[in-house]
Amino acid sequence: MQTQTLNLTGDSSITSEALHDEAARQLSICNSCRYCEGYCSAFQGLTRFRSLDASRVSHLANLCHNCRGCYYACQYTEPHEFAINIPAILANVRADNWEQHIHPRWLAKAMQRQVAPYVLLTLFFILVFSFGLGVPWLSDQAFYSAISHNVLVAVFTPLFVLPLVFLGFGLRNYWRAVGGSTLRLKDVKAAVQSAATMRQLSGGQGQGCNYEKKERYSSARRWSHQLTMYGFLLCFASTSTATVYHYVFGWEAPYSLFSLPKLFGVTGGVMLSVGTAALAYLKSQADPALGSQSRGAVEYVFVGLLFMVSTTGLLLYFFSGTALASFWLIIHLAFIATFFIAVPYSKMAHGFFRFAALCREAQLQR
């Protein structure tokens, strides 16, 4: 058996083919051993295959949650000649999937590997809102007095819709690449149940994962992910209900604290800020050698971007009616605009690809 391994510390120059070949080599060893068979859906799915091509490797990689339990349980990690490191190789395959399937690829690669695009986009939108659209830096005027509702719609509609279109085409490409067929309702239901509970982050024995505490188990990452996900969904619900209020009932902002948009938004904002801050801390405690090292800095940036979107939104609400209201409005809108553009090209894509993988897994289990 071939035991030559890739140097994943320099993985920015490794080709897709080499990544998939190395992942197939390591997974083949795992499939022979099967010590980790009950750990997560990735290992349970692995036992279905006798051979591993690129499509199967991609499917298994997107089922992996990088909980790292398999690494700390494995007897074939370095210094053993097999040099098994499933968390790292599958993390690299996942990121490569996002870069290969979402167009334009140059933008996907840039935003997966470089911090500069996030910084430049945010600065650009600060200039757009402050100088281009004339939002004053210091003013206590109400939200829609500083910038009209129609202008916000004109700016954010294409920023929201176009990235989703590119993401949709990328998911279609991925679905075809892994052999996905027509979805049934029960496939989607199974995927929703798994994603909603994040049960794979509880580990094979339900004790938690080994992400930040290595050999010890912890549920901190699972709870942090759930705070982030449900906080984000509540913020989305806030925007959605405000849209219904405005266009269906003719109720214009600002809304009272006990209205649905405010209740969803404030609660979701707090959850999202706490969840993303916790994820950043846990990542700082985790071993970088068990992830995609060439994209590690950008993962921090993306979590930071989500944190800034939620936190500046809360600050905007807190400083409403003061001279700092317009300042936080400019900053908040700039971070939201950057986030919208980053959705298909950043770590945010992993949620959509993982959901697709869960749907495909449900099909394969039938």
KEKE-3310 file (N, C-alpha, C; in steps of 0.2 Angstrom, whole numbers, plus 5000, padded with zeros to 4 digits):
npx = (5004:5003:5011:5016:5014:5005:5011:5002:5003:5007:4997:4991:4995:4992:4985:4968:4966:4977:4974:4961:4966:4975:4966:4958:4967:4970:4957:4954:4962:4956:4944:4948:4952:4941:4939:4933:4920:4908:4908:4904:4893:4901:4910:4901:4895:4906:4908:4900:4906:4917:4927:4935:4931:4933:4921:4915:4924:4922:4909:4910:4918:4911:4902:4909:4912:4923:4926:4936:4938:4941:4954:4961:4958:4965:4977:4985:4991:5003:5018:5017:5019:5008:5003:4990:4978:4963:4954:4961:4964:4951:4946:4953:4949:4935:4935:4941:4931:4922:4928:4930:4918:4910:4907:4913:4929:4941:4938:4932:4943:4951:4944:4944:4956:4963:4964:4963:4953:4941:4943:4945:4933:4924:4929:4927:4913:4910:4914:4905:4893:4894:4900:4896:4882:4879:4876:4877:4891:4890:4875:4859:4847:4833:4833:4828:4828:4841:4845:4836:4822:4820:4832:4840:4834:4837:4851:4854:4847:4852:4864:4861:4854:4861:4874:4867:4862:4874:4879:4869:4870:4883:4880:4872:4882:4890:4880:4878:4891:4892:4884:4870:4852:4835:4827:4818:4804:4806:4820:4825:4819:4826:4839:4836:4833:4845:4854:4848:4849:4862:4869:4880:4890:4891:4898:4903:4899:4890:4896:4902:4913:4931:4937:4943:4949:4956:4961:4951:4933:4921:4907:4906:4909:4898:4887:4891:4890:4876:4871:4876:4870:4856:4855:4858:4847:4836:4839:4838:4824:4819:4822:4814:4801:4800:4800:4787:4779:4781:4778:4766:4757:4759:4766:4778:4795:4803:4802:4793:4801:4795:4789:4788:4799:4809:4811:4815:4826:4835:4836:4842:4853:4861:4863:4870:4881:4887:4889:4898:4909:4912:4915:4927:4935:4936:4942:4955:4960:4961:4970:4979:4985:4975:4966:4962:4976:4980:4969:4966:4967:4958:4946:4945:4943:4930:4922:4923:4918:4904:4902:4904:4893:4882:4885:4887:4875:4867:4873:4869:4856:4856:4862:4853:4845:4855:4870:4879:4872:4871:4884:4886:4877:4882:4894:4888:4880:4890:4897:4886:4884:4897:4896:4885:4891:4901:4895:4894:4907:4915:4918:4905:4899:4900:4889:4878:4883:4886:4873:4868:4875:4870:4857:4860:4866:4855:4848:4856:4855:4843)
npy = (4994:5011:5023:5036:5053:5069:5085:5094:5106:5115:5117:5125:5125:5112:5101:5098:5084:5078:5080:5073:5060:5057:5058:5047:5037:5037:5035:5023:5015:5017:5011:4998:4996:5001:5005:5017:5016:5019:5033:5044:5051:5051:5041:5030:5031:5028:5014:5009:5009:5001:5005:5020:5034:5051:5057:5050:5053:5067:5067:5061:5069:5081:5077:5076:5083:5089:5085:5078:5067:5055:5056:5057:5044:5036:5023:5024:5037:5050:5046:5035:5025:5026:5038:5044:5057:5061:5072:5083:5081:5079:5091:5099:5094:5097:5112:5113:5108:5118:5129:5124:5121:5133:5147:5164:5155:5161:5171:5163:5156:5166:5172:5162:5160:5172:5186:5200:5203:5203:5214:5225:5225:5229:5241:5248:5248:5255:5268:5269:5270:5281:5292:5290:5288:5297:5296:5303:5304:5307:5309:5310:5306:5297:5279:5278:5291:5294:5286:5281:5269:5264:5266:5257:5245:5245:5244:5233:5222:5217:5213:5203:5194:5190:5183:5172:5166:5162:5153:5144:5138:5133:5123:5115:5110:5103:5093:5086:5081:5072:5062:5064:5062:5064:5073:5067:5070:5065:5063:5076:5079:5071:5076:5089:5087:5081:5092:5102:5098:5096:5084:5076:5082:5078:5068:5050:5043:5051:5060:5072:5082:5082:5093:5106:5102:5091:5075:5074:5075:5087:5098:5110:5116:5111:5118:5131:5132:5130:5141:5151:5147:5147:5160:5167:5163:5168:5182:5183:5180:5191:5201:5196:5197:5210:5215:5209:5216:5229:5229:5221:5225:5238:5244:5254:5255:5264:5250:5244:5238:5227:5221:5209:5210:5216:5209:5196:5201:5207:5196:5186:5193:5194:5181:5177:5185:5180:5166:5166:5173:5163:5152:5157:5158:5144:5139:5145:5137:5125:5112:5117:5109:5100:5104:5114:5122:5132:5140:5144:5157:5165:5158:5163:5176:5176:5171:5182:5192:5188:5190:5204:5209:5206:5212:5225:5228:5227:5237:5248:5248:5251:5263:5271:5286:5294:5304:5295:5286:5286:5283:5270:5265:5266:5258:5245:5243:5242:5230:5221:5221:5216:5203:5198:5197:5188:5176:5164:5162:5159:5152:5151:5144:5131:5126:5125:5116:5105:5102:5098:5087:5079:5077:5069:5058:5053:5049:5038:5029:5024)
npz = (5000:4996:5005:5005:5009:5009:5011:5021:5027:5018:5010:5001:4988:4983:4972:4967:4963:4969:4982:4983:4980:4991:5002:4998:5000:5014:5019:5014:5022:5034:5032:5032:5044:5053:5067:5071:5067:5072:5075:5068:5055:5043:5044:5046:5033:5025:5027:5017:5005:4994:4986:4982:4974:4967:4969:4979:4990:4991:4995:5008:5014:5016:5025:5036:5052:5057:5071:5077:5084:5079:5076:5088:5093:5084:5080:5070:5067:5064:5073:5065:5050:5041:5043:5047:5046:5046:5050:5045:5031:5026:5029:5020:5008:5008:5008:4996:4987:4988:4982:4969:4964:4965:4956:4951:4951:4954:4963:4973:4978:4982:4992:5001:5005:5008:5018:5014:5004:5012:5021:5012:5005:5015:5019:5007:5006:5017:5013:5002:5008:5017:5010:4996:4997:5006:5020:5036:5047:5061:5069:5075:5069:5064:5058:5044:5040:5039:5029:5015:5014:5001:4995:5002:4998:4985:4985:4993:4987:4975:4981:4989:4982:4970:4975:4981:4969:4963:4973:4972:4959:4962:4971:4964:4955:4964:4968:4957:4955:4965:4962:4965:4966:4961:4974:4988:5000:5012:5013:5014:5026:5035:5033:5038:5052:5056:5054:5062:5075:5076:5079:5076:5081:5094:5095:5094:5105:5111:5120:5117:5107:5102:5099:5105:5116:5114:5119:5128:5130:5124:5124:5120:5108:5100:5106:5104:5090:5088:5095:5086:5074:5076:5081:5070:5062:5069:5067:5053:5053:5059:5050:5040:5045:5047:5034:5030:5038:5033:5019:5018:5028:5029:5040:5046:5050:5063:5075:5090:5105:5109:5098:5084:5075:5082:5094:5088:5082:5092:5101:5093:5088:5100:5103:5092:5092:5104:5101:5090:5095:5105:5096:5090:5100:5104:5092:5093:5103:5098:5089:5075:5065:5062:5054:5039:5035:5027:5026:5038:5044:5037:5041:5054:5051:5045:5055:5063:5055:5055:5069:5070:5062:5069:5082:5079:5074:5086:5093:5086:5088:5102:5103:5096:5093:5098:5094:5089:5082:5068:5065:5069:5060:5047:5049:5052:5041:5031:5035:5034:5020:5015:5021:5014:5001:5003:5006:4997:4995:5005:5022:5025:5016:5019:5027:5018:5009:5017:5021:5009:5008:5018:5014:5002:5009:5015:5004:5000:5010:5009)
capx = (5000:5006:5011:5018:5009:5005:5013:4996:5005:5008:4991:4988:4998:4991:4980:4962:4967:4981:4970:4957:4970:4977:4960:4956:4972:4968:4950:4954:4965:4951:4939:4950:4952:4934:4939:4929:4914:4902:4910:4900:4890:4906:4913:4896:4895:4912:4908:4896:4910:4923:4932:4934:4933:4933:4914:4913:4928:4919:4903:4912:4922:4906:4898:4913:4911:4930:4926:4943:4938:4944:4961:4964:4957:4968:4983:4990:4993:5011:5024:5016:5021:5002:5002:4983:4975:4957:4951:4965:4963:4944:4945:4955:4944:4929:4937:4943:4925:4918:4932:4930:4911:4907:4911:4920:4933:4946:4935:4931:4950:4954:4941:4945:4963:4966:4960:4962:4946:4936:4945:4944:4926:4921:4931:4923:4906:4910:4915:4899:4887:4896:4901:4892:4875:4878:4874:4882:4895:4887:4868:4854:4841:4831:4836:4826:4830:4848:4846:4829:4820:4820:4839:4842:4832:4841:4858:4855:4843:4857:4870:4858:4851:4867:4878:4863:4862:4881:4879:4864:4874:4888:4877:4870:4888:4892:4875:4879:4897:4892:4879:4864:4846:4829:4826:4811:4803:4809:4827:4826:4817:4831:4844:4834:4834:4852:4857:4845:4852:4870:4870:4886:4895:4890:4903:4900:4896:4886:4900:4905:4919:4938:4940:4948:4952:4960:4959:4945:4927:4918:4901:4906:4908:4891:4883:4893:4887:4869:4870:4877:4865:4849:4855:4857:4840:4832:4841:4834:4817:4818:4822:4808:4795:4800:4798:4780:4776:4782:4775:4759:4753:4760:4769:4785:4800:4806:4797:4794:4805:4791:4787:4792:4806:4814:4812:4819:4833:4839:4838:4846:4859:4865:4865:4875:4888:4890:4891:4904:4914:4914:4918:4933:4940:4938:4947:4961:4962:4962:4976:4978:4987:4970:4961:4965:4980:4981:4963:4964:4966:4951:4940:4944:4940:4923:4918:4924:4913:4897:4902:4903:4887:4877:4887:4886:4867:4865:4876:4865:4850:4858:4864:4847:4843:4861:4874:4883:4867:4873:4891:4885:4873:4887:4898:4883:4878:4896:4898:4881:4886:4902:4894:4881:4895:4905:4891:4896:4914:4918:4916:4898:4896:4900:4883:4874:4886:4884:4865:4867:4878:4866:4852:4863:4867:4848:4846:4860:4853:4837)
capy = (5000:5017:5027:5043:5058:5076:5090:5099:5113:5119:5114:5130:5123:5105:5100:5094:5077:5075:5080:5067:5054:5056:5057:5040:5032:5037:5033:5016:5012:5018:5006:4992:4996:5002:5006:5023:5015:5022:5039:5050:5049:5050:5034:5026:5031:5025:5007:5007:5009:4996:5009:5027:5039:5058:5059:5048:5056:5073:5066:5059:5075:5086:5074:5077:5090:5090:5084:5076:5061:5049:5057:5055:5037:5032:5021:5025:5044:5050:5044:5028:5027:5027:5045:5046:5063:5062:5079:5088:5079:5080:5099:5102:5092:5102:5118:5113:5107:5125:5133:5121:5121:5139:5152:5163:5151:5165:5174:5158:5154:5172:5173:5156:5160:5179:5191:5206:5204:5205:5221:5229:5226:5232:5248:5250:5249:5261:5274:5270:5273:5288:5297:5289:5289:5303:5295:5307:5300:5309:5311:5306:5305:5290:5275:5279:5297:5294:5282:5279:5262:5263:5266:5251:5240:5245:5242:5226:5217:5213:5210:5197:5189:5187:5178:5166:5163:5159:5148:5139:5135:5129:5117:5110:5107:5098:5088:5082:5078:5066:5058:5065:5061:5068:5073:5066:5074:5061:5064:5083:5079:5068:5081:5095:5084:5081:5099:5106:5096:5095:5078:5073:5086:5075:5062:5043:5040:5056:5064:5078:5081:5083:5099:5110:5098:5085:5068:5075:5077:5093:5099:5118:5118:5110:5123:5137:5131:5130:5148:5154:5145:5149:5167:5169:5162:5173:5188:5182:5180:5198:5205:5194:5199:5218:5215:5208:5222:5235:5228:5218:5229:5245:5246:5256:5255:5259:5246:5244:5233:5220:5219:5203:5211:5218:5203:5192:5204:5208:5190:5183:5197:5192:5174:5176:5188:5175:5160:5167:5174:5157:5148:5160:5156:5137:5138:5147:5132:5119:5111:5119:5104:5095:5108:5117:5127:5138:5144:5145:5164:5167:5156:5168:5182:5175:5171:5189:5196:5187:5194:5211:5210:5205:5216:5232:5229:5228:5244:5253:5248:5254:5270:5275:5293:5298:5306:5289:5281:5286:5280:5263:5263:5265:5252:5240:5241:5239:5223:5216:5220:5212:5197:5195:5195:5182:5169:5158:5161:5159:5146:5151:5139:5124:5125:5123:5110:5100:5100:5094:5080:5075:5074:5063:5052:5050:5045:5032:5025:5021)
capz = (5000:4996:5011:5004:5011:5007:5017:5021:5030:5012:5006:4996:4981:4981:4967:4969:4962:4974:4989:4983:4981:4998:5006:4997:5003:5021:5020:5013:5028:5039:5030:5033:5052:5056:5074:5072:5063:5075:5077:5065:5049:5038:5045:5044:5026:5023:5026:5012:4999:4993:4982:4984:4969:4969:4971:4986:4994:4992:4999:5015:5017:5018:5030:5042:5056:5060:5078:5078:5089:5075:5076:5095:5094:5079:5081:5064:5066:5065:5068:5061:5043:5037:5044:5046:5048:5043:5050:5041:5024:5024:5029:5014:5002:5009:5006:4988:4984:4988:4977:4963:4962:4965:4951:4948:4955:4957:4969:4978:4980:4985:4999:5005:5007:5009:5022:5011:5001:5017:5023:5006:5004:5021:5018:5001:5008:5022:5008:4998:5013:5020:5005:4990:4998:5010:5027:5040:5052:5067:5068:5079:5065:5063:5053:5037:5039:5037:5022:5014:5013:4994:4993:5005:4994:4978:4986:4995:4984:4971:4985:4993:4977:4966:4978:4982:4963:4962:4978:4970:4954:4965:4975:4958:4952:4969:4968:4951:4956:4970:4960:4968:4961:4963:4981:4991:5006:5018:5012:5016:5033:5038:5033:5043:5059:5058:5055:5067:5082:5076:5083:5074:5085:5100:5095:5093:5111:5114:5125:5114:5102:5104:5095:5108:5122:5112:5121:5132:5127:5126:5120:5119:5100:5098:5109:5101:5083:5089:5096:5080:5069:5078:5082:5063:5059:5072:5064:5047:5054:5061:5043:5036:5048:5046:5027:5030:5041:5029:5012:5018:5033:5029:5046:5044:5055:5068:5078:5097:5108:5110:5091:5082:5072:5087:5098:5085:5080:5098:5104:5088:5088:5106:5102:5086:5095:5109:5098:5086:5100:5108:5091:5089:5106:5103:5087:5096:5107:5094:5085:5068:5061:5061:5050:5033:5038:5022:5026:5045:5046:5034:5045:5060:5048:5043:5061:5065:5051:5058:5075:5069:5059:5075:5087:5077:5074:5093:5095:5082:5092:5109:5102:5093:5096:5100:5089:5087:5078:5061:5064:5069:5055:5042:5050:5052:5034:5027:5037:5031:5013:5014:5022:5008:4995:5006:5008:4993:4994:5012:5026:5026:5011:5022:5029:5012:5006:5022:5021:5003:5009:5022:5009:4998:5013:5017:4998:5000:5016:5007)
cpx = (5004:5006:5014:5013:5010:5007:5007:4998:5006:5003:4989:4990:4996:4985:4974:4963:4971:4978:4965:4960:4972:4971:4958:4961:4971:4962:4950:4957:4960:4945:4941:4950:4945:4934:4934:4923:4908:4903:4905:4897:4895:4909:4907:4895:4900:4912:4903:4900:4916:4928:4930:4936:4932:4926:4912:4917:4925:4913:4905:4915:4916:4901:4902:4912:4918:4929:4932:4943:4941:4952:4964:4963:4961:4975:4988:4991:5000:5013:5023:5017:5014:5000:4994:4981:4969:4954:4955:4963:4956:4942:4947:4951:4938:4930:4938:4936:4922:4922:4931:4923:4907:4911:4909:4925:4939:4944:4934:4938:4953:4951:4941:4952:4966:4961:4959:4956:4941:4937:4943:4937:4922:4923:4928:4916:4905:4910:4908:4893:4888:4896:4897:4885:4874:4875:4879:4885:4892:4880:4864:4847:4839:4834:4835:4827:4837:4849:4839:4828:4822:4828:4842:4840:4836:4848:4858:4851:4848:4863:4867:4857:4857:4871:4874:4863:4868:4881:4874:4867:4879:4886:4874:4876:4890:4887:4876:4886:4897:4887:4872:4858:4841:4828:4819:4811:4806:4817:4829:4824:4823:4837:4843:4835:4841:4855:4854:4848:4859:4872:4877:4892:4895:4895:4899:4897:4892:4890:4903:4910:4926:4941:4945:4951:4955:4958:4953:4939:4924:4912:4901:4905:4901:4886:4884:4890:4880:4867:4871:4872:4858:4849:4854:4850:4835:4833:4837:4827:4815:4817:4816:4802:4794:4798:4790:4776:4775:4777:4767:4755:4754:4763:4776:4789:4801:4800:4798:4798:4801:4787:4791:4799:4811:4816:4816:4826:4837:4841:4843:4853:4864:4867:4870:4882:4891:4893:4897:4910:4917:4918:4926:4938:4941:4943:4954:4964:4964:4968:4976:4980:4981:4964:4965:4969:4980:4975:4961:4963:4960:4945:4939:4941:4932:4919:4918:4919:4906:4897:4901:4896:4882:4879:4886:4878:4865:4867:4871:4859:4851:4859:4858:4845:4849:4865:4878:4878:4870:4880:4890:4881:4877:4891:4894:4882:4884:4897:4893:4882:4891:4900:4890:4886:4899:4902:4893:4903:4918:4916:4909:4895:4896:4893:4878:4877:4885:4877:4864:4870:4874:4860:4854:4864:4860:4846:4850:4858:4847:4838)
cpy = (5006:5021:5034:5048:5065:5080:5095:5105:5118:5118:5119:5129:5116:5105:5097:5086:5074:5075:5074:5060:5052:5055:5049:5035:5032:5034:5025:5012:5012:5012:4999:4991:4996:5003:5012:5022:5019:5029:5045:5047:5048:5043:5029:5025:5028:5018:5005:5006:5004:5000:5016:5032:5046:5060:5057:5051:5063:5073:5065:5065:5080:5083:5075:5083:5092:5090:5082:5070:5055:5050:5055:5048:5033:5030:5022:5032:5044:5049:5038:5030:5028:5035:5048:5052:5065:5069:5084:5087:5081:5088:5102:5100:5096:5108:5118:5112:5114:5129:5130:5121:5128:5144:5159:5160:5156:5169:5169:5157:5160:5173:5167:5156:5166:5183:5197:5207:5206:5212:5226:5230:5230:5240:5251:5252:5255:5268:5275:5273:5279:5293:5296:5290:5294:5302:5299:5302:5301:5312:5307:5305:5298:5286:5277:5286:5298:5291:5279:5272:5260:5262:5259:5245:5239:5243:5235:5221:5213:5210:5204:5192:5186:5182:5172:5162:5159:5152:5142:5135:5130:5122:5112:5107:5101:5092:5083:5078:5072:5062:5058:5065:5065:5068:5071:5069:5071:5062:5071:5083:5076:5073:5087:5093:5084:5088:5103:5104:5096:5089:5075:5076:5083:5069:5055:5041:5046:5061:5070:5077:5083:5089:5103:5107:5092:5079:5069:5077:5084:5095:5107:5120:5117:5116:5130:5137:5132:5138:5152:5153:5148:5157:5170:5168:5167:5180:5188:5183:5187:5202:5203:5197:5207:5219:5214:5214:5228:5235:5225:5223:5236:5248:5248:5256:5263:5256:5246:5238:5226:5218:5213:5205:5213:5212:5198:5194:5204:5201:5186:5186:5195:5185:5173:5179:5183:5169:5161:5169:5167:5152:5151:5158:5148:5136:5140:5142:5125:5118:5112:5114:5099:5099:5110:5123:5133:5142:5146:5153:5167:5164:5160:5174:5182:5175:5178:5193:5195:5190:5201:5213:5210:5211:5224:5233:5230:5235:5249:5254:5252:5261:5274:5281:5297:5300:5301:5285:5281:5282:5273:5260:5261:5259:5245:5238:5239:5232:5218:5216:5216:5204:5194:5193:5188:5176:5164:5157:5160:5153:5146:5145:5132:5122:5122:5117:5104:5097:5096:5087:5076:5073:5069:5057:5049:5046:5038:5027:5021:5014)
cpz = (5000:5002:5011:5005:5009:5013:5017:5025:5024:5007:5001:4989:4979:4977:4970:4968:4967:4981:4989:4984:4988:5003:5005:5000:5011:5023:5019:5019:5034:5038:5031:5041:5055:5063:5075:5068:5066:5077:5074:5058:5043:5039:5044:5037:5023:5022:5021:5005:4999:4990:4983:4978:4972:4972:4978:4991:4996:4996:5006:5018:5019:5023:5037:5045:5059:5068:5081:5083:5086:5076:5082:5096:5089:5081:5075:5062:5066:5072:5065:5054:5039:5038:5043:5049:5045:5044:5046:5033:5022:5024:5023:5008:5002:5006:4998:4985:4983:4983:4970:4960:4961:4960:4953:4953:4958:4963:4975:4982:4984:4992:5003:5008:5009:5013:5019:5008:5006:5020:5018:5005:5009:5020:5012:5002:5013:5018:5004:5002:5015:5015:4998:4991:5004:5017:5032:5045:5059:5067:5072:5076:5065:5057:5046:5035:5036:5030:5021:5013:5006:4992:4996:5001:4988:4979:4988:4992:4979:4975:4988:4987:4973:4969:4979:4975:4962:4967:4975:4964:4957:4968:4969:4956:4957:4969:4963:4952:4960:4968:4963:4963:4964:4971:4983:4998:5012:5018:5016:5024:5037:5039:5038:5050:5061:5059:5060:5074:5082:5080:5082:5078:5092:5101:5095:5099:5114:5119:5123:5109:5105:5101:5099:5114:5121:5114:5125:5128:5129:5121:5118:5112:5098:5100:5105:5094:5083:5090:5090:5075:5070:5079:5075:5060:5062:5069:5057:5048:5056:5054:5039:5038:5047:5039:5026:5033:5036:5022:5013:5022:5033:5035:5045:5050:5057:5072:5086:5099:5108:5103:5089:5079:5077:5092:5095:5084:5086:5101:5099:5088:5094:5105:5097:5089:5100:5106:5094:5090:5103:5102:5090:5094:5106:5098:5089:5100:5104:5090:5078:5063:5059:5057:5043:5035:5033:5023:5033:5047:5043:5038:5051:5057:5047:5050:5064:5061:5054:5065:5074:5066:5065:5080:5085:5076:5081:5095:5092:5086:5099:5108:5098:5097:5098:5093:5086:5083:5071:5060:5064:5063:5049:5043:5049:5045:5030:5029:5034:5023:5011:5016:5017:5002:4997:5006:5003:4993:5000:5016:5027:5021:5014:5024:5024:5009:5011:5022:5014:5004:5013:5018:5005:5003:5015:5010:4998:5005:5014:5003)
residu = (MET:GLN:THR:GLN:THR:LEU:ASN:LEU:THR:GLY:ASP:SER:SER:ILE:THR:SER:GLU:ALA:LEU:HIS:ASP:GLU:ALA:ALA:ARG:GLN:LEU:SER:ILE:CYS:ASN:SER:CYS:ARG:TYR:CYS:GLU:GLY:TYR:CYS:SER:ALA:PHE:GLN:GLY:LEU:THR:ARG:PHE:ARG:SER:LEU:ASP:ALA:SER:ARG:VAL:SER:HIS:LEU:ALA:ASN:LEU:CYS:HIS:ASN:CYS:ARG:GLY:CYS:TYR:TYR:ALA:CYS:GLN:TYR:THR:GLU:PRO:HIS:GLU:PHE:ALA:ILE:ASN:ILE:PRO:ALA:ILE:LEU:ALA:ASN:VAL:ARG:ALA:ASP:ASN:TRP:GLU:GLN:HIS:ILE:HIS:PRO:ARG:TRP:LEU:ALA:LYS:ALA:MET:GLN:ARG:GLN:VAL:ALA:PRO:TYR:VAL:LEU:LEU:THR:LEU:PHE:PHE:ILE:LEU:VAL:PHE:SER:PHE:GLY:LEU:GLY:VAL:PRO:TRP:LEU:SER:ASP:GLN:ALA:PHE:TYR:SER:ALA:ILE:SER:HIS:ASN:VAL:LEU:VAL:ALA:VAL:PHE:THR:PRO:LEU:PHE:VAL:LEU:PRO:LEU:VAL:PHE:LEU:GLY:PHE:GLY:LEU:ARG:ASN:TYR:TRP:ARG:ALA:VAL:GLY:GLY:SER:THR:LEU:ARG:LEU:LYS:ASP:VAL:LYS:ALA:ALA:VAL:GLN:SER:ALA:ALA:THR:MET:ARG:GLN:LEU:SER:GLY:GLY:GLN:GLY:GLN:GLY:CYS:ASN:TYR:GLU:LYS:LYS:GLU:ARG:TYR:SER:SER:ALA:ARG:ARG:TRP:SER:HIS:GLN:LEU:THR:MET:TYR:GLY:PHE:LEU:LEU:CYS:PHE:ALA:SER:THR:SER:THR:ALA:THR:VAL:TYR:HIS:TYR:VAL:PHE:GLY:TRP:GLU:ALA:PRO:TYR:SER:LEU:PHE:SER:LEU:PRO:LYS:LEU:PHE:GLY:VAL:THR:GLY:GLY:VAL:MET:LEU:SER:VAL:GLY:THR:ALA:ALA:LEU:ALA:TYR:LEU:LYS:SER:GLN:ALA:ASP:PRO:ALA:LEU:GLY:SER:GLN:SER:ARG:GLY:ALA:VAL:GLU:TYR:VAL:PHE:VAL:GLY:LEU:LEU:PHE:MET:VAL:SER:THR:THR:GLY:LEU:LEU:LEU:TYR:PHE:PHE:SER:GLY:THR:ALA:LEU:ALA:SER:PHE:TRP:LEU:ILE:ILE:HIS:LEU:ALA:PHE:ILE:ALA:THR:PHE:PHE:ILE:ALA:VAL:PRO:TYR:SER:LYS:MET:ALA:HIS:GLY:PHE:PHE:ARG:PHE:ALA:ALA:LEU:CYS:ARG:GLU:ALA:GLN:LEU:GLN:ARG)
# end
